[in-house]
Amino acid sequence: MDTPGFNLRHLRAFAKTYELGTLLAAARAVHITQPALTQGLARLEDQIDARLFERQSDGMRPAEAAELLYPRVVTALELIRSSRVTHTQMHAFLALAKEGNYAEASAATGLARASLHRAVADLELALSQKLLRRRGRGLELTPTGRATARRFSLAQSELTAALEEIRALKGEAAGRIAIGAMPLCRARVLPASIVAFQEAHPRSEIRVAEGSYGELLDPLRDGELDFLIGALRDPPPGPDLLQEPLFDDRPVIVARSGHPLAGSGGAAGIDQLSRYDWCVPQRGVPLRERWQAMFDDAGVKPPHVRVECGSVITIRQILMTTDCLTILSPDQVVIELEAGWLSIVGRGPDGLTRTIGLTCREGWRPTSLQRAFIETLKSVC
């Protein structure tokens, strides 16, 4: 079932029962009666379709499902922060944060606008914080609202992961993996990894979101993506993210097969390369900076940049009809090179390498399925 259906009071009662070992102590800790706590645990067991505790003479012994659920519930509750927050308030606020107005949020959730208004107003009261403000005809999140939306989104990701691990425990091997794919992994590494992985896990669901590094960072930080694959950053993007290298990529200089430099045997010199227009990524992208350094280090004026573009498809079409050059990973144009549409006319300098790897959130705990995919990815690399 969807994580918004979890009653947060039941999750708190479960966590205290796990920690304290008896229903009576847990009921006192969460300020409810013992029968109410027992009913809450029973409801939670119905939702996950698994037993959480074995009743023994000296207390409650956690079952295997509880061992999987507990650490993720604790993390989710820490992210939510307030015991006054309800799942309805979280659900309403996240929908409003994503859609930007009450009409779209109502359509997305099926909740009436009045219910959304009330839930968000109650949430602001519970947190004693202003989360939204009017902007023209729409709404925008306050800085506190943006931080709260991120925490709530990460909390839901933890609970979703808990459900998937419990399903795996019961032999229901289906699960979802959400991957952010940067350009360098899309042509060969990621497709090969997906095919190999789904041969072993045919019921798995994989969602790939393509984009630049900057476009994928927020979805990763919000928990919408499990990890990113692509060029690692130096220095790292921040203390909240971790990077793990997979392999080093050596870019090459590419042109159309009929280009005047195509007969150079892939050894065109820096002076020759400087005579032609180029298609390269925009400033701030590591490859663009290293391309610039390639000429600066040789004491040669960088050539004219005809087009700033990060799309391999767009660059390929420009190259095939002009004398422009570009610098790319050979993996990105392996099909075009094999088909004879493009040619390697030069090699990047020795220092022009990029480390390709994984970027994930600090403290991220992958599910068994996610760990299996990462192992498959490493074997392909």
Secondary structure, 3 states (H helix, E strand, C coil): CCHHHCCHHHHHHHHHHHHHCCHHHHHHHHCCCHHHHHHHHHHHHHHHCCCCEEEECCEEEECHHHHHHHHHHHHHHHHHCCCCCCHHHHHHHHHHHHHCCHHHHHHHHCCCHHHHHHHHHHHHHHHCCCCEEEECCEEEECHHHHHHHHHHHHHHHHHHHHHHHHHHHCCCCCCEEEEEECHHHHCCHHHHHHHHHHHHCCCCEEEEEECCHHHHHHHHHCCCCCEEEEECCCCCCCCCEEEEEEEEECCEEEEECCCCCHHHCCCCCHHHHCCCCEEECCCCCHHHHHHHHHHHHCCCCCCCEEEECCCHHHHHHHHHHCCCEEEECHHHHHHHHHHCCEEEEEECCCCCCEEEEEEEECCCCCCHHHHHHHHHHHHHC
